[in-house]
């Protein structure tokens, strides 16, 4: 998709859709939103929709950072304590490793 060819109103609409889509447990949309619209929000000359796009980009970046922090924390805790959790740890595992840690 070429953002250069889109009218500013459509850019704002698309940016807003990606921002809202991230709340559907799809943080990848926030990453795409930040990568695609960063230039539009912070490096292009000012236009009327730009402050709203900036807001969506900042919120998308914060949401993405929060998701990465939570996911990293969960993965670390799970990997460290799965064997101690016994049966519960096994039920939470997609594949049950052989033996114990």
N, C-alpha and C positions, 0 to 999 in steps of 0.2 A: 504494500500500500504506500502510495506516495502522498505524504502530508502536504507537500508543496502545492498540489493541485486541488486540494479540498478547500472549500470556503471555511472561514473561521467559525461559523455557527456549527458546522458539521464536526469540526475538530473538537469543539467544546462538548458536543453531544457524545462523540465517541470516547473522549477522555472520561466523561461522567459515567458512561456505561461500563467501562473497564474498572473504574473506581468502585462502583456499586457491585459489580460482578465479583470483586475480591472478597466481599462479605459472605459470599456463598461458599466459603471454605475453598476458594480458588486464589490463593495468594500469588500464583503465577501471573494472573492478570494484573496485579499491582506492579510486578516486575516489568511486564510488557509496557504498562502505562508509563512508568518512570523512564524506561529506555526510549520509547517512541516520542514522548512529548516533552522531554527535558529541554531540548533545543527550542521548541516552540514557547515554552514557559519562561525560560531564563536568558536565552541568547538572541532572540529575534527582537526587532523594534516593537515598541508598545502598540497594542491594538485593544479594542474594547473587551474582548473575551479573555485576554491574557491573564488578568488577575484571578479569574475563576479557574482557569487551567492551572495556574501556579498553585492554587489552593488544593486542587485535586491531586497534583503531583506530590506536594508535600505530605498530604494525608496518605497517599498510596505508599510513599517511601516509609513513613512511620509504621503503617500497617505491615509492610513487608519486613521491616526490622523486628517488629514485635513477633511476627510469625516465625522468623528464623530463630530468634532467641528462645521462644517457647519450644519449638521443635528440637532444637539442639539440646536444650535442657532435658526434655523427655527422652531423647535417644540416649543421652549420657546416663541418666538415672536408670533407664530400662536395661541398658547393657551392663551396668555395674551391679544391679540388684536382682536381675532376672532369676538367677540360680537360687538366691535366698528366698524368693517369693514362692518357691515350690510349685504347687499345682496351679496357682493363680498365674504365675509367670509363664507356665507352659500353655495355659489357655489363651494368654495374650500373644503368644508367639504364632506366627504364620507357619513356620517350620520348627519342629521341636528338635533342638540339637541333641546329639547323643552324649551321654555322660553329664558331669557337672563341672563347673568351673573351679 
